[in-house]
Amino acid sequence: MKNNELVTINENTGFLQLADFNLDEAMASELDGLDMTFERIKIPSAGSTVFEVPGENPGEPDTVKEFSAVILYHHPLYAYYKDKYTGGSNPPDCGSFDGITGEGDPGGSCAKCPYNQFGSGENGSKACKNRRRIYVLREGEIFPLILSLPTGSLKEFSRYIKRLLSKGRKSNSVVTRFSLKKATNSSGITYSQAQFAVDRDLTADEYALISKLSEQVKAFSTRVGHDTEPAGEEVINVDPKSGEITEPLK
């Protein structure tokens, strides 16, 4: 599949094939001595409404308008660079995988860090970029992928998780449909904002298998560093008085 082809992933093969899969064993036996990380689903910049997902040919990602997957695990991902980050594999000067404690320079409490305050970065934003790393599993596959949500998509994700919790659901108990919409900030700059919706509930058998894999991914996530994390485009609207991320212009 070529980059300029737009497709929609709509497989419905379920997750029962996970019965014979163990992430820890797969990593130990098949990837021993190799790059022990996960492939990425990328959110484009400049308002594009298609994702880039790993394809069968390395270096030629598929482009899809939407995809469905189970959210296995998600956590904060904070990164502060003294010099402006332009991509690449350089780790941040200070980073956090829980949004509570930063490791590096300056390190310490994220809540008290001056670089984690609105106004410390460009255009009223934070110098420390707050993202959300999501581990997802698409139907018909057994190996998770990573989706890194930029700041401009965090409010929509928070709303989605709250909607699930209000109905007694967990994010790993449903298949989530991911899509993108074009948003524009107050300066007229367009960016891509992620959208989330429930595709279907997992069956009891599927949920039992997904829960087991979720625990394995959570344990393994501490070994996945900041490297190769896409820079993204932090184009958001920030209220200069309250620091709240406001809605994009329609």
C-alpha positions in Angstrom: 0.0 0.0 0.0 1.4 3.4 -1.0 1.5 6.5 1.1 -1.1 8.4 -1.0 -3.7 5.7 -0.6 -6.4 6.4 2.0 -8.0 3.3 3.6 -10.1 2.6 6.6 -9.1 -0.3 8.8 -12.2 -2.3 9.6 -11.1 -5.8 10.6 -13.4 -7.7 12.9 -11.3 -10.7 13.7 -11.4 -10.2 17.4 -8.6 -10.6 20.0 -9.0 -14.3 20.8 -5.7 -15.0 19.0 -4.0 -13.5 22.1 -4.7 -16.8 24.0 -1.3 -18.1 22.8 0.6 -14.9 23.0 2.8 -13.6 25.8 4.5 -10.3 25.4 7.3 -11.0 27.8 8.2 -14.3 26.2 8.0 -12.8 22.7 10.3 -10.0 23.7 12.8 -12.4 25.3 12.9 -15.0 22.6 12.4 -13.1 19.4 13.8 -9.7 20.1 16.7 -10.6 22.4 19.5 -8.2 21.5 17.3 -6.3 19.0 15.5 -2.9 19.3 13.0 -3.7 22.1 10.5 -1.0 21.4 7.1 -0.5 19.7 6.3 0.9 16.3 4.4 4.2 16.2 1.2 5.6 14.8 1.8 9.2 13.9 -0.5 12.2 14.0 0.4 14.6 11.2 0.8 18.3 11.6 -0.8 21.2 9.6 -4.3 19.9 10.0 -4.1 16.7 8.0 -6.9 14.2 8.8 -5.1 11.0 8.1 -2.9 8.9 10.4 0.4 7.2 9.4 0.4 3.6 10.6 3.1 1.0 10.2 2.8 -0.9 7.0 4.2 -4.2 5.7 7.1 -2.4 4.0 9.5 -0.5 6.4 9.7 3.2 5.5 6.3 3.1 3.7 3.6 3.7 6.3 0.0 3.3 5.4 -2.2 6.3 5.6 -5.7 5.8 7.1 -8.5 8.2 7.9 -9.4 6.2 11.0 -8.6 2.9 12.8 -10.0 0.9 15.6 -8.0 -0.6 18.5 -8.1 -1.4 22.2 -6.3 1.0 24.5 -4.1 -1.3 26.5 -2.5 1.3 28.7 -1.8 5.0 28.7 0.3 7.4 30.8 1.6 11.0 30.8 4.8 11.7 28.9 6.5 15.0 29.8 9.6 16.2 28.0 11.7 19.4 28.6 14.5 20.4 26.2 16.8 23.3 27.1 17.3 23.8 23.4 14.3 23.7 21.0 13.6 20.1 20.0 13.7 19.5 16.3 13.3 15.8 16.1 15.7 12.8 16.3 16.6 10.4 19.0 18.0 12.8 21.6 16.4 12.3 25.0 15.0 15.3 26.8 17.0 17.1 29.4 14.2 16.3 31.8 11.4 13.9 31.4 8.6 12.2 33.3 6.5 9.1 32.6 4.0 9.7 35.4 3.5 13.5 35.2 4.5 13.7 38.9 8.3 13.5 39.1 10.7 14.6 36.5 14.1 12.9 36.0 17.0 14.9 34.7 17.7 18.6 34.8 16.0 20.3 36.6 14.1 17.2 37.8 11.9 17.0 40.9 8.2 17.8 41.3 6.4 18.4 38.0 3.7 20.4 39.7 6.2 22.9 41.1 8.5 23.0 38.1 8.6 26.5 36.5 9.0 24.9 33.0 5.7 23.1 33.5 3.8 26.3 33.9 1.9 28.1 31.1 3.8 31.0 29.9 7.2 29.4 30.2 7.2 28.3 26.5 6.4 29.9 23.2 3.0 31.6 22.7 1.9 31.1 26.3 2.5 27.4 26.2 4.6 25.3 28.6 8.4 24.8 28.0 7.8 21.3 29.2 5.7 19.5 26.6 2.9 17.5 28.0 1.8 14.5 25.9 0.0 11.3 26.5 1.5 8.0 25.4 -1.1 5.4 24.4 -0.4 1.7 23.8 -3.0 0.3 21.4 -3.8 -3.1 19.8 -5.6 -3.3 16.5 -7.9 -6.2 15.8 -6.2 -9.0 13.9 -2.8 -8.2 15.4 -1.0 -9.4 18.5 1.8 -6.7 19.0 0.9 -3.3 20.4 1.6 0.0 18.8 2.3 3.4 20.4 0.2 6.6 19.7 1.6 9.8 21.2 -1.1 12.4 21.8 0.1 16.1 21.5 -1.2 18.7 23.9 -4.0 19.8 21.6 -5.6 16.4 21.7 -5.4 15.8 25.5 -8.7 17.5 26.3 -10.7 15.3 23.9 -9.0 12.2 25.3 -9.8 13.2 28.8 -13.4 13.7 27.9 -13.5 10.3 26.2 -12.0 8.5 29.3 -14.5 10.3 31.6 -17.4 9.3 29.4 -16.3 5.6 29.6 -15.8 5.8 33.4 -19.3 7.4 33.8 -20.7 4.2 32.2 -18.6 1.9 34.3 -16.2 1.0 31.5 -12.5 1.0 31.3 -10.5 2.1 28.3 -9.3 -1.5 27.8 -12.8 -3.0 27.9 -13.9 -1.5 24.6 -12.6 -1.1 21.0 -12.0 2.6 20.4 -12.3 4.2 17.0 -9.6 6.8 16.4 -10.0 9.6 13.9 -8.7 13.2 13.3 -10.3 16.5 12.7 -8.8 19.7 11.4 -8.7 22.5 14.0 -7.6 26.1 13.8 -6.1 28.1 16.7 -6.7 31.8 17.4 -3.8 32.8 15.2 -5.3 31.0 12.2 -2.8 28.1 12.3 -4.3 24.7 11.5 -3.4 21.5 13.3 -4.7 17.9 13.7 -6.8 17.0 16.7 -7.5 13.4 17.6 -11.1 12.2 18.2 -12.3 9.1 20.0 -15.5 7.0 20.0 -16.6 3.6 21.2 -16.6 1.1 18.3 -17.8 -1.9 20.3 -17.5 -3.6 23.6 -15.2 -6.5 24.1 -16.6 -9.9 24.8 -15.9 -11.5 28.2 -13.3 -13.8 26.7 -11.6 -11.0 24.8 -11.5 -8.8 27.9 -9.8 -11.5 29.9 -7.0 -11.8 27.4 -6.7 -8.0 26.9 -6.5 -7.5 30.7 -3.5 -9.8 30.9 -1.8 -8.1 28.0 -2.5 -4.7 29.5 -0.6 -5.7 32.7 2.3 -6.9 30.6 2.4 -3.6 28.6 2.2 -1.5 31.8 5.2 -3.3 33.3 7.2 -3.1 30.0 6.3 0.6 29.5 8.9 1.6 32.1 11.6 0.3 29.7 10.4 2.4 26.7 12.3 5.7 26.7 11.6 9.1 25.1 13.8 8.3 22.1 12.2 8.4 18.6 9.2 10.2 20.1 7.9 12.5 17.3 8.2 16.2 18.0 4.7 17.0 16.8 3.3 20.5 16.5 2.1 22.0 19.7 -0.4 24.4 18.3 -2.9 25.1 21.0 -5.0 27.9 22.5 -4.1 28.9 26.0 -6.0 31.4 28.2 -3.3 33.7 29.4 -5.0 34.3 32.7 -6.1 30.8 33.7 -3.7 28.7 31.7 -6.6 26.6 30.5 -6.4 25.0 27.0 -9.4 26.4 25.2 -11.4 25.0 22.4 -10.0 25.4 18.8 -11.8 27.7 16.4 -14.2 26.0 14.1 
